[in-house]
Amino acid sequence: MTPEECRRFQRPYDLKILAAVERAPFNLLHVCGEGVLFDEFLDYPVTAYSWATAAGNPTLTEGQMKTGRSVVGGFPAKPDIAGFTGAALADRARSAIAETGGRRLLLGPDACLNWAFALAVLVLGTFAFAAEEPSVLPPALADAIKHLDSAASVVRADEILEERCGAPHRRDQLFRADFNGDGRQDYAALLKIGEPGGKPGEALRTAPLWAVVFLANRDGRYRPFILFKDADAMFPSRRVLWIQPPGHVHHGAHPERVLTLKHPTVGSMLCESTAKVFYWVGSRQTFREYLTDE
């Protein structure tokens, strides 16, 4: 199939199916075989991508760079996976984690499963710690954060108020994606400025919180865009960020209004309250906010 044939005979029907499930919490796209015309699927409204890392197809990190979203991979498909020992599967998993930095990676096979995949799951339990978020910021990003404010630091998972925000949002508030479509990996961060104020030992205190996107420049440095500042935010934080994948989002106050996102965007939520996304506007070289939940 040529790219032109893919756009004519496949894409319209793919998008009809995906539109029918656009409100699902998680959609996975699998693209099967060698030479899969991966670039034809980059703007599909899905949460994660799966494909065979075979001839003519991107690597896991290339797939992340192209889509700005999570990827599935690391293990071979059936029948090959049945011939792997537990140690060999563990090595494959560690290699995938090292390749991607353990970020936006769902360990899985290239394609179909068989019973042997259960062995892989058991093996992974012995070294799941290897996929934790990296604790060290890239030096250029750390410099950019300190240049904004010398007292700034990324809000940690244990600084999120889980009772309000829920366990899925209790993670370090640093996210990586290509937010402006230039092929480079950018970062979004929720930053705490200084230490929380108030009396020591109090359950809830206050601290300034900034949401910032750091767009990667060609020279390896980062250009900051401040999305919002909350000068007196409750702490532990009731604000969280996330990555909103490309696709359609409805306006929180006017559901009939629909925004089509071409790139991954930064989602922001005041837990149990309002939510919005901040999307890149190339013509204005800035981010614009869009309410998604009141």
C-alpha positions in Angstrom: 0.0 0.0 0.0 1.3 3.5 -0.9 0.8 6.5 1.4 -1.8 7.8 -1.1 -3.7 4.6 -1.0 -3.6 4.6 2.8 -5.1 8.0 3.0 -7.8 7.1 0.5 -8.8 3.6 1.5 -7.8 3.2 5.2 -7.6 6.5 7.0 -11.3 7.6 6.6 -12.5 4.3 8.1 -9.9 4.3 10.9 -11.0 7.8 12.0 -14.7 6.8 12.0 -14.0 4.0 14.4 -11.7 6.2 16.6 -14.3 8.9 16.7 -16.9 6.4 18.0 -14.6 5.7 21.0 -13.0 9.1 21.5 -14.3 9.4 25.1 -12.7 6.1 26.1 -10.0 6.6 28.8 -7.4 4.7 26.9 -7.2 3.9 23.1 -4.3 1.8 21.7 -3.4 1.8 18.0 -1.5 -1.2 16.7 0.1 -0.9 13.2 1.1 -4.3 12.0 4.0 -5.5 9.9 7.2 -4.1 8.3 7.3 -0.8 6.5 4.0 0.3 8.1 3.9 3.9 6.8 4.1 5.1 10.4 4.0 8.8 9.5 0.5 8.3 8.1 -0.9 7.7 11.6 0.8 10.4 13.7 -2.3 12.5 14.2 -4.7 9.7 15.1 -6.6 10.4 18.3 -5.1 7.6 20.4 -3.4 7.4 23.8 -0.6 5.0 22.8 1.0 3.4 19.7 2.1 -0.2 19.2 4.1 -1.5 16.2 6.8 -4.0 15.3 10.2 -2.5 15.6 11.1 -4.2 12.3 12.7 -3.1 9.0 11.4 0.2 7.8 9.7 1.0 11.1 10.8 3.5 13.8 12.5 2.6 17.1 10.6 3.1 20.3 12.3 6.5 20.9 11.7 7.6 17.3 8.0 6.6 17.8 7.8 8.7 20.9 9.5 11.7 19.2 7.1 11.4 16.2 3.9 11.1 18.1 4.6 12.7 21.5 2.7 9.9 23.1 3.2 6.6 24.9 4.5 3.6 23.1 4.1 -0.2 23.6 7.1 -2.5 23.0 10.2 -4.1 24.2 9.2 -7.8 23.7 9.0 -9.9 20.6 5.6 -11.2 19.4 4.5 -14.8 19.2 5.8 -17.3 18.4 9.3 -15.9 19.1 8.5 -14.8 22.7 7.9 -18.5 23.6 11.5 -19.2 23.0 12.8 -16.5 25.4 14.0 -17.3 28.9 12.9 -15.2 31.8 16.4 -13.6 31.9 16.3 -12.8 28.2 12.9 -11.1 28.6 14.2 -9.2 31.5 17.1 -8.0 29.4 14.8 -6.9 26.6 12.7 -5.0 29.1 15.7 -3.3 30.6 16.9 -2.3 27.1 13.5 -0.7 26.3 13.5 1.1 29.6 17.1 2.4 28.9 16.2 3.4 25.4 13.2 5.5 26.5 14.4 6.6 29.9 11.4 4.7 31.3 9.0 7.4 30.3 5.8 6.9 28.4 6.6 3.2 27.9 4.2 0.3 28.3 6.2 -2.9 28.2 4.6 -5.3 25.7 5.1 -7.4 22.6 5.5 -6.2 19.0 2.2 -7.8 18.0 0.0 -10.8 19.1 0.4 -12.5 22.4 0.5 -16.1 23.5 0.6 -17.7 26.9 4.3 -17.0 27.3 3.6 -13.4 27.8 2.4 -14.2 31.3 5.9 -15.2 32.0 7.1 -11.8 30.9 4.7 -10.1 33.4 6.0 -12.2 36.3 9.6 -11.5 35.3 8.9 -7.7 35.2 7.8 -7.7 38.8 11.3 -8.4 40.0 12.7 -5.2 38.5 9.8 -2.9 38.1 11.8 -0.3 40.0 13.9 0.2 36.9 11.0 2.0 35.1 10.6 4.8 37.7 10.8 8.4 36.7 14.4 9.6 36.4 15.4 11.6 39.4 17.9 13.8 37.6 16.8 16.6 35.3 18.6 17.1 32.0 21.3 19.8 32.8 19.9 22.3 30.3 16.4 21.9 31.7 17.7 22.3 35.3 19.4 25.5 34.2 16.3 26.8 32.5 14.2 26.2 35.7 16.8 27.9 38.0 17.0 30.8 35.5 13.2 31.4 36.0 13.6 31.4 39.8 16.5 30.1 41.9 14.1 28.7 44.4 12.0 26.7 41.9 11.7 22.9 42.0 9.4 20.4 40.4 6.5 19.4 42.5 7.1 15.7 43.6 4.5 12.9 43.7 4.5 13.0 47.5 3.5 16.7 47.3 0.2 16.0 45.6 -2.9 15.9 47.7 -4.1 12.4 46.8 -7.4 12.6 48.6 -8.5 15.3 46.2 -6.6 14.5 43.1 -6.6 10.6 43.1 -3.8 8.1 42.9 -3.3 8.4 39.1 -2.3 12.0 39.4 0.0 11.4 42.3 3.3 11.5 40.3 6.2 13.9 39.8 4.9 16.9 37.9 7.3 16.8 35.0 6.2 15.7 31.5 7.9 15.3 28.2 6.3 15.6 24.7 6.7 17.5 21.4 4.3 20.3 22.2 4.8 22.5 19.1 5.4 19.8 16.4 9.0 20.7 15.6 10.3 17.1 16.3 12.2 18.0 19.5 11.3 16.8 22.9 9.9 19.6 25.2 9.0 19.6 28.9 6.1 20.8 31.0 6.5 21.2 34.7 4.5 22.3 37.7 7.0 24.2 39.8 7.0 25.0 43.5 8.7 28.3 44.3 10.5 28.1 47.6 9.2 26.2 50.6 5.5 26.2 51.7 4.6 28.9 54.1 2.6 28.5 57.3 3.3 26.9 60.6 5.5 23.7 60.6 3.4 20.6 61.1 0.2 22.1 59.6 -1.6 19.7 57.3 -2.3 22.4 54.7 0.1 25.2 53.9 0.6 27.6 50.9 3.2 27.9 48.2 3.5 29.7 44.9 3.0 27.3 42.0 3.9 28.0 38.4 3.0 25.8 35.3 5.7 26.2 32.7 6.4 24.7 29.3 10.0 24.5 28.2 10.3 24.3 24.4 13.6 22.8 23.2 15.7 25.0 20.9 18.1 23.7 18.3 21.1 24.6 20.4 19.9 22.2 23.2 18.7 24.9 25.5 15.0 25.5 26.5 12.7 28.5 26.1 10.2 28.8 28.9 6.5 29.7 28.5 4.6 30.4 31.8 1.1 29.0 31.5 -0.1 30.3 34.8 1.1 31.4 38.2 -0.8 30.8 41.5 0.8 33.0 44.1 -1.0 31.4 47.1 -1.7 27.8 46.2 -2.7 25.3 48.9 0.0 22.7 49.7 0.2 19.7 49.3 -0.8 20.7 45.8 -4.4 20.4 44.6 -3.2 21.4 41.1 -1.8 18.8 38.7 -0.7 18.6 35.1 -1.0 15.8 32.5 -0.4 15.3 28.8 -3.5 15.6 26.6 -2.9 13.6 23.4 -3.9 15.0 19.9 -7.5 14.7 19.0 -10.8 16.4 19.8 -11.7 18.0 23.1 -15.1 19.6 24.0 -15.4 22.9 25.7 -16.4 22.6 29.4 -19.1 25.2 29.3 -20.2 24.8 25.7 -20.0 21.1 24.8 -21.1 21.8 21.2 -17.7 23.6 20.7 -14.9 21.2 19.7 -11.2 22.0 19.6 -9.0 19.7 17.4 -5.5 19.3 18.9 -2.7 18.7 16.3 0.0 18.2 18.9 0.2 16.9 22.5 -0.9 19.6 24.9 -0.6 20.4 28.6 -3.6 19.6 30.7 -4.1 21.4 34.0 -6.6 20.7 36.7 -7.6 22.1 40.0 -8.6 18.8 41.5 -12.4 18.2 41.9 -12.9 21.5 40.1 -12.0 23.1 36.8 -9.7 21.7 34.1 -8.2 23.2 30.9 -5.7 22.5 28.2 -2.9 24.7 27.0 -2.3 24.2 23.2 0.4 25.7 20.9 -0.7 28.3 18.4 2.1 28.4 15.8 1.0 31.6 14.1 1.3 33.5 17.4 4.2 31.4 18.8 2.5 31.0 22.1 0.2 28.8 24.1 -3.6 29.4 24.4 -5.8 28.0 27.1 -9.1 26.1 26.5 -11.6 25.2 29.3 -12.5 21.4 29.2 -14.3 21.0 32.6 -16.1 23.5 34.9 
